[in-house]
Amino acid sequence: MHLKVKKLGMAFGLTGALLYLGCIILMVTVGHAGTVKFLNSLLHGLDTSSIIRMDVPLQEAVMGLVETFILAWLVGASVAAFYNFRFSIGKAVN
């Protein structure tokens, strides 16, 4: 079985973008204190209060969304490519 590189890349990219949008929605709806509380609970108590910035310009948020999609796409495509490469080596050995 081979994984389709572009499709897995797209799945990872869209998932990363969805998580980024979820973070934006979280920050807009619950404010600084709620965002810090949520992230601290996700990160096992790591204090994120000093690194959370609430005044992110729209242009920067859009750029972050695009960058997250690209990086996640590259991760998904790499996973598929490595999987397919390993699968083809395994077939050659048998």
C-alpha positions as CSV (number, residue, x, y, z in Angstrom):
1,M,0.0,0.0,0.0
2,H,1.3,3.4,-0.9
3,L,0.2,6.7,0.6
4,K,-0.6,9.6,-1.7
5,V,2.0,12.3,-0.8
6,K,-0.1,15.3,-1.9
7,K,-3.3,14.0,-0.1
8,L,-1.5,13.3,3.1
9,G,0.2,16.7,2.9
10,M,-3.1,18.4,2.4
11,A,-4.7,16.5,5.3
12,F,-1.8,17.5,7.6
13,G,-1.9,21.1,6.3
14,L,-5.6,21.6,6.8
15,T,-5.4,20.0,10.2
16,G,-2.6,22.4,11.2
17,A,-4.6,25.4,9.8
18,L,-7.7,24.3,11.7
19,L,-5.7,24.1,15.0
20,Y,-4.3,27.6,14.3
21,L,-7.8,28.9,13.7
22,G,-9.0,27.3,16.9
23,C,-6.2,29.0,18.7
24,I,-7.3,32.4,17.2
25,I,-10.9,31.7,18.2
26,L,-9.8,30.8,21.7
27,M,-7.7,34.0,22.1
28,V,-10.6,36.2,20.8
29,T,-13.3,34.6,23.0
30,V,-11.6,34.0,26.3
31,G,-9.1,36.8,26.5
32,H,-5.6,36.7,28.0
33,A,-6.4,35.0,31.3
34,G,-8.5,32.2,29.7
35,T,-5.8,31.6,27.0
36,V,-3.1,31.4,29.6
37,K,-5.2,29.0,31.7
38,F,-6.0,26.8,28.7
39,L,-2.4,26.6,27.4
40,N,-1.0,26.1,30.9
41,S,-3.3,23.1,31.3
42,L,-2.3,21.7,27.9
43,L,1.4,22.1,28.7
44,H,1.3,20.5,32.2
45,G,1.5,23.7,34.1
46,L,4.2,25.5,32.1
47,D,3.6,29.2,32.7
48,T,2.8,30.8,29.3
49,S,1.6,34.1,30.7
50,S,4.8,35.9,29.7
51,I,4.8,34.7,26.1
52,I,1.1,35.1,25.2
53,R,0.6,38.3,23.1
54,M,-3.0,39.3,22.5
55,D,-2.4,42.3,20.2
56,V,-1.5,40.3,17.1
57,P,-2.2,42.3,13.9
58,L,-4.5,40.6,11.3
59,Q,-1.7,40.5,8.7
60,E,0.6,38.6,11.1
61,A,-2.2,36.2,12.0
62,V,-2.9,35.4,8.3
63,M,0.8,35.0,7.7
64,G,1.0,32.6,10.7
65,L,-1.9,30.6,9.3
66,V,-0.2,30.3,5.9
67,E,3.1,29.3,7.5
68,T,1.4,26.7,9.7
69,F,-0.3,25.2,6.7
70,I,2.9,25.0,4.7
71,L,4.9,23.5,7.5
72,A,2.2,20.9,8.3
73,W,1.9,20.1,4.6
74,L,5.6,19.5,4.4
75,V,5.4,17.2,7.4
76,G,2.5,15.2,6.0
77,A,4.2,14.9,2.6
78,S,7.4,13.8,4.2
79,V,5.6,11.1,6.3
80,A,4.0,9.7,3.1
81,A,7.2,9.9,1.1
82,F,9.2,8.2,3.9
83,Y,6.5,5.5,4.3
84,N,6.4,4.9,0.5
85,F,10.2,4.7,0.3
86,R,10.4,2.2,3.2
87,F,7.6,0.2,1.7
88,S,9.4,0.0,-1.7
89,I,12.6,-1.1,0.0
90,G,10.7,-3.8,1.9
91,K,9.3,-5.1,-1.4
92,A,12.7,-5.2,-3.0
93,V,14.2,-7.2,-0.2
94,N,11.4,-9.9,-0.2
